[in-house]
Amino acid sequence: MGRLILITFLLFAFWLIRRDTARRPGISGALWIPTLWVGILASRPLSAWLGFGGGTDTLEGSPLDRLFFFGFIFAAFITVSRRQIDWSDVFSRNWPIFLFYAYLLITVLWAESSVVSFKRWFKEFGNIIVLLVILTEVNPQEAFRAVFVRCAYVLLPLSFIFIRWFPNLGRHYSIHSGAMEATGVTFQKNSLGACVLVTTLVLMWDWMERSRPGMPRLGKVERWIPLAISALAIYLINLCDSKTSIACLLLGGGILAAVKLPLLRQKIGQFGCYALAGIVVFYLLDQMFGVSEPIVRTMGRNMTFTGRTDVWRELLALKTDPIFGLGFCSIWSNKSILARLPDWVGASAHNGYLEMYLDGGYLAVFFLALMLLMVSLKINRQLKDAGTYALMGFVVLLAIIIGDFSESHFGRMSPLGFLFLLVAFEIPPSVNSPLVQIADEPPWRHEEIRARSPVMAGSFHRRAAL
């Protein structure tokens, strides 16, 4: 029964994605590069999907996964280079992001294994190369939404199928509590929460955009499938019980939905100021009245954040270099460091800011704070245009700032980390030329692409008339 359901779903998902792609103008076939990339980030490694090619050495990792990431980074670089991107302009517009990654690259020099640390840095930096494929499409916002909507259509129903009919794939038992955890297409319940969070937020944004006044009337499939997937997302995130992802989804979904109200829609430009004021007020109330504890207990957690504070205490007790850290992503493969930690400390600090401190000391935290500040200022400027893209960027910014207090997303190949870089990155408007798709596709598809792209179709018809 389970196999029949799985095969039926895969056929339906194939039909659904083809239908969705046909209704999105301004996207090319190259968009499958970031789609598959995000699909792997949000689920499990390719070697785990295929059941072979996994590495036995924790330092070297899986050769199949390494080949996948390198191949996709190379394919993305070739695609972007053919789109005549002005790299100097890209660097000048995104210097805080490149500065952050440049410092992480420098920390590779004092890692226990510089070669392994560099491989991990290169894979993480590959996120930027891959996301440029999205941002250099003719219609980058449409491409942005298409990538995550495709992943939502596949990963969320597949998670339900795994949990319900393939428990050996979709469920795991916690090594700490022994309790059953719903993991779906991922290996850990918090990873499933992150998968649901990023795909559902973009799915909501996409539905808002496609249902705006003046847009083509949605068919029954386009009206009901996003609602069904969203309902499934709510079920999955409640089942996996990832409180951080639940809180971020409630906050982000609430902000996206609230702009449907005319009063709030007119005040989108002030959302950044409201958020800053809210943070200050919450901090003062917590200092005076301790309001954080009842909020945490309401969510079914205690002030240890499910043992996270114990992990933080043990990691800080290592007294690593406070200025330069241990080197990018090297702490969890450093045997001398691991020997000083209790067995119950897993391979994560469960705090993105602490993780950066361990990697690169206070300097890494400084460059991270600088990047977040500059991205926040950019998004705040964009909010004044009252567009949904800027609003989505604002939601993602809040999600990653909040989420990294209990999970590690910065520099850790996570779907939320990729989504943050995507909304943070900026490219010159001239890059989104209608000729982009022609460069990416074989000659036999040129006429089809011209017909599907409104800009190119108009240009083509004007030339034909002459």
C-alpha positions as CSV (number, residue, x, y, z in Angstrom):
1,M,0.0,0.0,0.0
2,G,2.8,2.4,1.0
3,R,4.7,1.8,-2.3
4,L,1.5,2.4,-4.4
5,I,0.9,5.7,-2.5
6,L,4.5,6.8,-3.0
7,I,4.5,6.1,-6.7
8,T,1.1,7.8,-7.2
9,F,2.4,10.9,-5.3
10,L,5.6,11.1,-7.3
11,L,3.6,11.0,-10.6
12,F,1.2,13.7,-9.2
13,A,4.2,15.9,-8.0
14,F,5.8,15.6,-11.5
15,W,2.5,16.8,-13.1
16,L,2.1,19.5,-10.5
17,I,5.6,21.0,-11.0
18,R,5.3,20.9,-14.8
19,R,1.9,22.7,-14.5
20,D,3.4,25.3,-12.1
21,T,6.5,25.9,-14.3
22,A,4.3,26.5,-17.4
23,R,2.5,29.2,-15.5
24,R,5.6,31.1,-14.4
25,P,7.0,33.5,-17.0
26,G,10.6,34.6,-17.0
27,I,12.3,31.4,-15.6
28,S,14.7,29.1,-17.4
29,G,15.7,25.5,-17.2
30,A,18.8,26.5,-15.3
31,L,16.6,27.1,-12.3
32,W,16.7,23.3,-11.6
33,I,20.3,23.9,-10.3
34,P,19.1,25.8,-7.2
35,T,16.0,23.8,-6.9
36,L,17.9,20.5,-6.4
37,W,20.4,22.3,-4.2
38,V,17.7,23.6,-1.9
39,G,16.0,20.2,-2.0
40,I,19.1,18.5,-0.6
41,L,19.8,21.3,2.0
42,A,16.2,21.0,3.2
43,S,16.1,17.2,3.4
44,R,19.0,14.7,3.5
45,P,22.3,14.2,1.6
46,L,22.2,12.7,-1.8
47,S,24.1,9.6,-0.6
48,A,21.3,9.0,2.0
49,W,18.7,9.3,-0.7
50,L,20.5,6.8,-3.0
51,G,21.6,4.5,-0.2
52,F,25.2,4.3,-1.3
53,G,28.3,6.5,-1.6
54,G,28.3,7.6,2.1
55,G,31.7,8.2,3.7
56,T,33.0,6.3,6.7
57,D,35.5,9.0,7.7
58,T,34.0,12.0,9.5
59,L,36.8,14.2,8.2
60,E,36.6,13.3,4.5
61,G,32.8,12.8,4.4
62,S,30.9,11.3,1.5
63,P,32.6,11.3,-1.9
64,L,29.2,11.2,-3.6
65,D,28.0,14.2,-1.7
66,R,31.2,16.0,-2.3
67,L,30.9,15.3,-6.0
68,F,27.2,16.6,-6.0
69,F,28.0,19.9,-4.3
70,F,31.1,20.5,-6.4
71,G,29.3,19.7,-9.6
72,F,26.4,22.0,-8.8
73,I,28.6,24.8,-7.8
74,F,30.5,24.4,-11.0
75,A,27.3,24.3,-13.1
76,A,26.0,27.4,-11.3
77,F,29.2,29.3,-11.9
78,I,29.1,28.4,-15.6
79,T,25.5,29.5,-15.8
80,V,26.1,32.8,-14.0
81,S,29.3,33.6,-16.0
82,R,27.3,33.3,-19.3
83,R,24.9,36.0,-18.0
84,Q,27.5,38.7,-18.2
85,I,27.4,39.6,-14.6
86,D,29.4,42.6,-13.4
87,W,31.3,41.0,-10.5
88,S,32.8,44.3,-9.3
89,D,29.3,45.7,-8.9
90,V,28.1,42.6,-7.1
91,F,31.0,42.8,-4.7
92,S,30.4,46.5,-4.0
93,R,26.6,45.9,-3.3
94,N,27.2,43.0,-1.0
95,W,30.5,43.8,0.6
96,P,29.4,42.9,4.2
97,I,28.4,39.3,3.1
98,F,31.7,38.8,1.3
99,L,33.7,40.3,4.2
100,F,32.0,37.8,6.5
101,Y,32.9,34.9,4.3
102,A,36.4,36.2,3.7
103,Y,37.1,36.2,7.4
104,L,35.7,32.7,7.7
105,L,38.1,31.7,4.9
106,I,41.1,33.2,6.8
107,T,40.2,31.1,9.9
108,V,40.8,28.0,7.8
109,L,44.5,28.7,8.3
110,W,44.5,27.8,12.0
111,A,42.0,25.0,11.9
112,E,43.2,21.6,13.0
113,S,42.7,20.3,9.5
114,S,42.9,23.3,7.1
115,V,42.1,21.1,4.1
116,V,38.9,19.8,5.6
117,S,38.0,23.2,6.9
118,F,38.5,24.7,3.4
119,K,36.3,22.1,1.8
120,R,33.5,22.9,4.2
121,W,34.0,26.7,3.6
122,F,34.0,26.2,-0.2
123,K,30.7,24.2,0.0
124,E,29.1,26.9,2.2
125,F,30.3,29.7,-0.1
126,G,28.8,27.7,-2.9
127,N,25.4,28.9,-1.7
128,I,26.2,32.3,-3.0
129,I,27.1,31.0,-6.5
130,V,24.0,28.9,-6.6
131,L,21.6,31.7,-5.4
132,L,23.0,34.0,-8.2
133,V,21.4,31.6,-10.7
134,I,18.0,32.7,-9.1
135,L,18.8,36.4,-8.9
136,T,20.0,36.6,-12.5
137,E,16.9,35.1,-14.0
138,V,14.7,37.4,-16.2
139,N,12.1,37.4,-13.4
140,P,14.1,36.8,-10.2
141,Q,11.2,37.0,-7.8
142,E,9.2,34.5,-9.8
143,A,12.3,32.3,-9.9
144,F,12.8,32.7,-6.1
145,R,9.3,31.5,-5.4
146,A,9.4,28.7,-8.0
147,V,12.4,27.1,-6.3
148,F,10.9,26.9,-2.9
149,V,7.4,26.1,-4.1
150,R,8.7,23.1,-6.1
151,C,10.5,21.9,-2.9
152,A,7.3,22.4,-0.9
153,Y,5.3,20.3,-3.4
154,V,7.7,17.4,-3.0
155,L,9.3,17.5,0.4
156,L,6.3,18.2,2.6
157,P,3.9,15.5,1.2
158,L,6.9,13.1,1.0
159,S,7.6,13.7,4.7
160,F,4.1,12.7,5.6
161,I,4.3,9.6,3.5
162,F,7.6,8.6,5.1
163,I,6.2,9.2,8.6
164,R,3.0,7.3,7.9
165,W,4.0,4.4,5.7
166,F,7.8,4.2,5.9
167,P,8.7,4.6,9.6
168,N,12.2,3.4,9.0
169,L,12.7,6.4,6.8
170,G,10.5,9.0,8.5
171,R,10.9,8.3,12.2
172,H,13.8,8.2,14.5
173,Y,14.3,7.6,18.2
174,S,16.1,10.4,20.2
175,I,19.5,9.3,21.5
176,H,18.9,11.6,24.5
177,S,15.3,10.8,25.6
178,G,14.5,7.6,23.6
179,A,11.3,9.2,22.4
180,M,10.0,8.7,18.9
181,E,10.7,11.8,16.7
182,A,9.0,12.6,13.4
183,T,11.8,13.5,11.0
184,G,10.2,13.0,7.5
185,V,12.6,13.5,4.7
186,T,15.3,14.8,7.1
187,F,17.4,13.1,9.8
188,Q,16.3,15.2,12.8
189,K,13.1,16.8,14.0
190,N,14.5,20.3,14.1
191,S,15.7,19.9,10.5
192,L,12.2,18.9,9.5
193,G,11.0,22.0,11.3
194,A,13.4,24.2,9.3
195,C,12.3,22.5,6.1
196,V,8.6,23.2,6.8
197,L,9.4,26.8,7.9
198,V,11.3,27.9,4.8
199,T,9.0,26.2,2.3
200,T,5.8,27.3,3.9
201,L,6.8,31.0,4.2
202,V,7.7,31.2,0.5
203,L,4.5,29.2,-0.3
204,M,2.4,31.9,1.5
205,W,4.3,34.7,-0.2
206,D,3.7,33.0,-3.6
207,W,0.0,32.6,-2.9
208,M,-0.3,36.3,-1.9
209,E,1.5,37.4,-5.1
210,R,-0.6,35.2,-7.4
211,S,-3.9,36.2,-5.8
212,R,-3.3,40.0,-6.0
213,P,-5.8,42.1,-7.9
214,G,-4.9,42.3,-11.6
215,M,-3.2,38.9,-11.7
216,P,-4.6,36.2,-13.9
217,R,-7.4,34.3,-12.3
218,L,-6.2,31.2,-10.5
219,G,-7.5,27.8,-11.5
220,K,-8.8,25.3,-9.0
221,V,-5.5,23.5,-8.7
222,E,-3.6,26.8,-8.1
223,R,-6.2,27.9,-5.5
224,W,-6.5,24.7,-3.5
225,I,-3.1,23.0,-3.7
226,P,-1.2,25.7,-1.7
227,L,-3.9,25.6,1.0
228,A,-3.7,21.8,1.2
229,I,0.1,22.0,1.4
230,S,0.0,24.7,4.0
231,A,-2.4,22.6,6.1
232,L,0.0,19.6,5.8
233,A,2.8,21.9,6.9
234,I,1.0,22.9,10.0
235,Y,0.4,19.2,10.8
236,L,4.1,18.3,10.2
237,I,5.6,21.2,12.2
238,N,3.2,20.3,15.1
239,L,4.1,16.7,14.8
240,C,7.9,17.3,14.9
241,D,7.4,19.7,17.8
242,S,10.3,22.0,16.8
243,K,9.3,25.0,18.9
244,T,11.8,27.4,17.3
245,S,10.4,26.8,13.9
246,I,6.9,26.9,15.2
247,A,7.5,30.3,16.7
248,C,9.2,31.7,13.6
249,L,6.4,30.3,11.4
250,L,3.7,31.9,13.5
251,L,5.5,35.2,13.6
252,G,6.4,35.2,9.9
253,G,3.1,33.9,8.7
254,G,1.3,36.4,10.9
255,I,3.3,39.3,9.4
256,L,2.6,38.2,5.8
257,A,-1.1,37.6,6.5
258,A,-1.5,40.9,8.4
259,V,-0.6,43.1,5.4
260,K,-3.9,42.0,3.9
261,L,-5.5,44.4,6.4
262,P,-5.6,47.9,4.8
263,L,-4.4,49.7,7.9
264,L,-1.2,47.6,8.2
265,R,-0.6,47.6,4.5
266,Q,-0.2,51.3,4.6
267,K,2.4,51.0,7.4
268,I,4.7,48.4,5.9
269,G,7.5,51.0,5.7
270,Q,7.5,51.4,9.5
271,F,7.8,47.6,10.2
272,G,11.5,47.9,10.8
273,C,11.0,50.6,13.4
274,Y,8.2,48.6,15.0
275,A,10.5,45.5,15.2
276,L,13.3,47.5,16.8
277,A,10.9,49.1,19.3
278,G,9.4,45.7,20.1
279,I,12.9,44.2,20.8
280,V,13.7,47.0,23.2
281,V,10.4,46.8,25.0
282,F,10.6,43.0,25.4
283,Y,14.2,43.3,26.7
284,L,13.1,45.9,29.3
285,L,10.1,43.9,30.4
286,D,12.1,40.7,30.7
287,Q,14.7,42.5,32.8
288,M,12.1,43.9,35.1
289,F,9.4,41.2,35.2
290,G,11.0,38.1,33.7
291,V,8.4,37.7,31.0
292,S,10.5,35.3,28.9
293,E,10.1,32.4,31.3
294,P,6.3,32.2,31.2
295,I,6.4,32.5,27.4
296,V,8.9,29.6,27.2
297,R,6.9,27.5,29.6
298,T,3.7,28.2,27.6
299,M,5.5,26.6,24.6
300,G,6.1,23.5,26.6
301,R,9.8,24.1,27.3
302,N,11.9,25.1,30.4
303,M,14.6,27.7,30.7
304,T,17.3,25.3,29.8
305,F,15.8,25.2,26.3
306,T,15.7,21.4,26.3
307,G,19.3,21.1,27.7
308,R,20.8,23.7,25.3
309,T,22.1,25.9,28.2
310,D,24.0,22.9,29.4
311,V,25.6,22.5,26.0
312,W,26.5,26.2,25.9
313,R,28.1,26.0,29.3
314,E,30.2,23.0,28.3
315,L,31.3,24.7,25.1
316,L,32.2,27.9,26.8
317,A,34.1,26.0,29.4
318,L,36.5,24.9,26.7
319,K,38.0,28.4,26.8
320,T,38.8,28.5,23.1
321,D,40.7,31.4,21.6
322,P,38.3,34.4,22.2
323,I,39.7,36.5,19.4
324,F,40.3,34.1,16.5
325,G,38.5,30.9,17.5
326,L,39.4,27.3,16.4
327,G,38.9,27.7,12.6
328,F,35.9,27.4,10.4
329,C,33.7,24.3,11.2
330,S,36.6,22.5,12.8
331,I,35.4,22.1,16.4
332,W,33.3,19.0,15.7
333,S,36.2,17.1,14.0
334,N,38.9,18.2,16.5
335,K,39.5,15.0,18.6
336,S,41.3,16.8,21.4
337,I,38.4,19.2,21.8
338,L,35.8,16.4,21.6
339,A,37.7,14.4,24.3
340,R,37.0,17.3,26.7
341,L,33.2,17.3,26.1
342,P,30.7,15.0,27.7
343,D,29.2,12.3,25.4
344,W,25.7,13.9,25.5
345,V,27.0,17.1,23.7
346,G,26.0,16.5,20.0
347,A,27.7,17.8,16.9
348,S,26.1,21.3,17.2
349,A,26.2,24.2,19.6
350,H,22.5,24.7,19.0
351,N,23.2,28.5,18.8
352,G,24.4,30.1,15.6
353,Y,26.1,33.0,17.4
354,L,28.0,30.7,19.7
355,E,29.0,28.5,16.7
356,M,30.5,31.6,15.0
357,Y,32.4,32.4,18.2
358,L,33.9,28.9,18.4
359,D,34.8,29.1,14.7
360,G,36.3,32.6,14.6
361,G,36.2,34.2,18.0
362,Y,34.9,37.7,18.6
363,L,36.1,38.7,15.2
364,A,33.6,36.3,13.5
365,V,30.8,37.6,15.8
366,F,31.7,41.1,14.8
367,F,31.6,40.4,11.0
368,L,28.4,38.5,11.5
369,A,26.8,41.4,13.4
370,L,28.0,43.8,10.7
371,M,26.5,41.7,8.0
372,L,23.2,41.5,9.9
373,L,23.2,45.3,10.5
374,M,23.8,46.2,6.9
375,V,21.2,43.7,5.6
376,S,18.7,45.0,8.1
377,L,19.3,48.6,6.9
378,K,18.9,47.5,3.3
379,I,15.6,45.6,4.0
380,N,14.3,48.6,6.0
381,R,14.9,50.9,3.0
382,Q,13.1,48.4,0.7
383,L,10.1,48.2,3.1
384,K,9.3,51.9,2.3
385,D,8.3,50.8,-1.2
386,A,5.6,48.6,0.5
387,G,6.4,45.6,-1.7
388,T,5.9,42.0,-0.7
389,Y,9.4,41.1,-1.7
390,A,10.8,43.4,1.0
391,L,8.3,42.1,3.5
392,M,9.4,38.6,2.8
393,G,13.0,39.7,3.4
394,F,12.0,41.2,6.7
395,V,10.2,38.0,7.7
396,V,13.3,35.9,6.8
397,L,15.6,38.3,8.7
398,L,13.5,38.0,11.8
399,A,13.3,34.2,11.5
400,I,17.1,33.7,11.2
401,I,17.9,36.2,14.0
402,I,15.5,34.4,16.3
403,G,16.2,30.9,15.0
404,D,19.9,31.1,15.6
405,F,19.4,31.5,19.3
406,S,18.5,27.8,19.6
407,E,19.8,26.3,16.3
408,S,22.8,26.9,14.0
409,H,22.1,28.3,10.6
410,F,24.9,30.8,9.9
411,G,27.6,29.1,7.8
412,R,26.1,25.6,8.3
413,M,24.5,24.7,5.0
414,S,21.0,25.0,6.2
415,P,17.8,25.9,4.2
416,L,17.1,28.9,6.4
417,G,20.7,30.1,6.0
418,F,20.3,29.8,2.2
419,L,17.0,31.6,2.3
420,F,18.6,34.4,4.3
421,L,21.5,34.9,1.9
422,L,18.9,34.9,-1.0
423,V,17.0,37.9,0.5
424,A,20.2,39.6,1.7
425,F,21.9,39.5,-1.7
426,E,21.6,42.3,-4.2
427,I,22.6,42.4,-7.9
428,P,22.6,45.2,-10.5
429,P,19.2,45.5,-12.2
430,S,20.9,45.3,-15.6
431,V,21.8,41.7,-15.0
432,N,18.2,40.6,-15.4
433,S,18.3,40.9,-19.2
434,P,15.7,39.1,-21.4
435,L,18.6,37.5,-23.1
436,V,19.5,35.5,-20.1
437,Q,17.2,32.6,-20.9
438,I,18.4,32.5,-24.5
439,A,21.9,32.0,-23.3
440,D,20.9,29.1,-21.0
441,E,18.8,27.1,-23.4
442,P,19.3,25.1,-26.6
443,P,18.2,26.8,-29.9
444,W,15.1,24.7,-30.3
445,R,13.7,26.2,-27.1
446,H,14.2,29.9,-28.0
447,E,10.8,30.4,-29.6
448,E,9.1,28.8,-26.6
449,I,11.0,31.0,-24.1
450,R,10.2,34.2,-26.1
451,A,6.5,33.3,-26.0
452,R,6.5,32.7,-22.2
453,S,8.5,35.8,-21.2
454,P,6.3,39.0,-21.4
455,V,9.4,41.2,-22.0
456,M,10.8,39.0,-24.7
457,A,7.5,38.3,-26.3
458,G,6.9,42.1,-26.7
459,S,10.4,42.7,-28.0
460,F,10.1,39.8,-30.5
461,H,6.7,40.9,-31.8
462,R,8.0,44.5,-32.3
463,R,10.9,43.1,-34.4
464,A,8.6,40.9,-36.4
465,A,6.3,43.9,-37.2
466,L,9.3,45.8,-38.6
